[in-house]
Amino acid sequence: METTEVTGWEYAVLEGGPADGLRMKVNARPRVIQVTYPCQVEATSPDGVRAEAVFLYRRDYSVTEEPLRYGFDIASP
């Protein structure tokens, strides 16, 4: 368990998966980052329906300085 309280924005990098190499700023060192990609729906779909692919990245707790690292969770839904 982490004992240091962190406030403010820090750089983070995603590793692996569809968003490999993506850099961003995070606040309060979240445990998980969710990345979504839009999916195409067929023209016969009801109006307003949309679909997105969801991918999860979990924080690497061994990295304590910027950039923080988040690794792709292959078992994510």
Phi and psi in degrees as GROMACS dihedral restraints (atoms count N, CA, C in turn):
[ dihedral_restraints ]
;  ai    aj    ak    al  type     phi  dphi    fc
    3     4     5     6     1   -78.5    20    10
    4     5     6     7     1   134.7    20    10
    6     7     8     9     1  -106.5    20    10
    7     8     9    10     1   -14.8    20    10
    9    10    11    12     1   -91.4    20    10
   10    11    12    13     1   124.6    20    10
   12    13    14    15     1   -83.1    20    10
   13    14    15    16     1   128.6    20    10
   15    16    17    18     1  -116.0    20    10
   16    17    18    19     1   130.0    20    10
   18    19    20    21     1  -123.9    20    10
   19    20    21    22     1   155.5    20    10
   21    22    23    24     1    93.8    20    10
   22    23    24    25     1   179.2    20    10
   24    25    26    27     1   -94.2    20    10
   25    26    27    28     1   140.8    20    10
   27    28    29    30     1  -134.7    20    10
   28    29    30    31     1   152.0    20    10
   30    31    32    33     1   -76.2    20    10
   31    32    33    34     1   144.2    20    10
   33    34    35    36     1  -139.1    20    10
   34    35    36    37     1   152.9    20    10
   36    37    38    39     1  -127.5    20    10
   37    38    39    40     1   136.5    20    10
   39    40    41    42     1   -92.1    20    10
   40    41    42    43     1   138.5    20    10
   42    43    44    45     1  -122.0    20    10
   43    44    45    46     1   131.7    20    10
   45    46    47    48     1    81.2    20    10
   46    47    48    49     1   176.3    20    10
   48    49    50    51     1    63.9    20    10
   49    50    51    52     1  -167.5    20    10
   51    52    53    54     1   -71.3    20    10
   52    53    54    55     1   -18.1    20    10
   54    55    56    57     1  -110.1    20    10
   55    56    57    58     1    26.2    20    10
   57    58    59    60     1   -53.3    20    10
   58    59    60    61     1   128.7    20    10
   60    61    62    63     1    88.6    20    10
   61    62    63    64     1    -6.4    20    10
   63    64    65    66     1   -64.9    20    10
   64    65    66    67     1   128.2    20    10
   66    67    68    69     1  -104.9    20    10
   67    68    69    70     1   145.3    20    10
   69    70    71    72     1  -155.7    20    10
   70    71    72    73     1   172.7    20    10
   72    73    74    75     1  -108.1    20    10
   73    74    75    76     1   136.3    20    10
   75    76    77    78     1  -123.7    20    10
   76    77    78    79     1   155.9    20    10
   78    79    80    81     1  -117.5    20    10
   79    80    81    82     1   133.0    20    10
   81    82    83    84     1    66.7    20    10
   82    83    84    85     1    23.9    20    10
   84    85    86    87     1    46.7    20    10
   85    86    87    88     1    67.8    20    10
   87    88    89    90     1   -60.7    20    10
   88    89    90    91     1   149.3    20    10
   90    91    92    93     1   -72.4    20    10
   91    92    93    94     1   -35.0    20    10
   93    94    95    96     1  -134.7    20    10
   94    95    96    97     1   141.7    20    10
   96    97    98    99     1  -119.2    20    10
   97    98    99   100     1   132.6    20    10
   99   100   101   102     1  -103.9    20    10
  100   101   102   103     1   130.2    20    10
  102   103   104   105     1  -115.8    20    10
  103   104   105   106     1   134.1    20    10
  105   106   107   108     1  -123.3    20    10
  106   107   108   109     1   147.0    20    10
  108   109   110   111     1  -125.7    20    10
  109   110   111   112     1   135.1    20    10
  111   112   113   114     1   -69.1    20    10
  112   113   114   115     1   145.5    20    10
  114   115   116   117     1  -112.2    20    10
  115   116   117   118     1   148.5    20    10
  117   118   119   120     1   -78.5    20    10
  118   119   120   121     1   137.2    20    10
  120   121   122   123     1  -109.7    20    10
  121   122   123   124     1   154.4    20    10
  123   124   125   126     1   -71.6    20    10
  124   125   126   127     1   155.3    20    10
  126   127   128   129     1   -60.8    20    10
  127   128   129   130     1   -21.8    20    10
  129   130   131   132     1   -85.5    20    10
  130   131   132   133     1     2.0    20    10
  132   133   134   135     1   -69.0    20    10
  133   134   135   136     1   150.1    20    10
  135   136   137   138     1   -59.6    20    10
  136   137   138   139     1   149.7    20    10
  138   139   140   141     1   -56.6    20    10
  139   140   141   142     1   138.7    20    10
  141   142   143   144     1    83.4    20    10
  142   143   144   145     1    -4.6    20    10
  144   145   146   147     1   -78.9    20    10
  145   146   147   148     1   134.8    20    10
  147   148   149   150     1  -140.2    20    10
  148   149   150   151     1   158.6    20    10
  150   151   152   153     1  -133.0    20    10
  151   152   153   154     1   145.3    20    10
  153   154   155   156     1  -135.8    20    10
  154   155   156   157     1   141.1    20    10
  156   157   158   159     1   -84.8    20    10
  157   158   159   160     1   135.3    20    10
  159   160   161   162     1  -113.2    20    10
  160   161   162   163     1   132.2    20    10
  162   163   164   165     1  -130.0    20    10
  163   164   165   166     1   140.9    20    10
  165   166   167   168     1  -112.5    20    10
  166   167   168   169     1   143.2    20    10
  168   169   170   171     1  -124.8    20    10
  169   170   171   172     1   128.7    20    10
  171   172   173   174     1  -107.0    20    10
  172   173   174   175     1   141.9    20    10
  174   175   176   177     1   -66.8    20    10
  175   176   177   178     1   139.3    20    10
  177   178   179   180     1   -90.1    20    10
  178   179   180   181     1   104.7    20    10
  180   181   182   183     1   -71.3    20    10
  181   182   183   184     1   -11.6    20    10
  183   184   185   186     1   -75.7    20    10
  184   185   186   187     1   -16.9    20    10
  186   187   188   189     1   -95.3    20    10
  187   188   189   190     1   117.6    20    10
  189   190   191   192     1  -113.6    20    10
  190   191   192   193     1    -4.2    20    10
  192   193   194   195     1  -123.5    20    10
  193   194   195   196     1   161.8    20    10
  195   196   197   198     1   -66.3    20    10
  196   197   198   199     1   145.2    20    10
  198   199   200   201     1   -78.2    20    10
  199   200   201   202     1   137.9    20    10
  201   202   203   204     1   -64.9    20    10
  202   203   204   205     1   156.0    20    10
  204   205   206   207     1  -119.6    20    10
  205   206   207   208     1   138.3    20    10
  207   208   209   210     1  -128.0    20    10
  208   209   210   211     1   124.8    20    10
  210   211   212   213     1   -99.5    20    10
  211   212   213   214     1   143.4    20    10
  213   214   215   216     1   -62.0    20    10
  214   215   216   217     1   132.5    20    10
  216   217   218   219     1   -97.9    20    10
  217   218   219   220     1   100.4    20    10
  219   220   221   222     1   -64.3    20    10
  220   221   222   223     1   -21.1    20    10
  222   223   224   225     1   -90.3    20    10
  223   224   225   226     1     6.2    20    10
  225   226   227   228     1   -66.2    20    10
  226   227   228   229     1   155.5    20    10
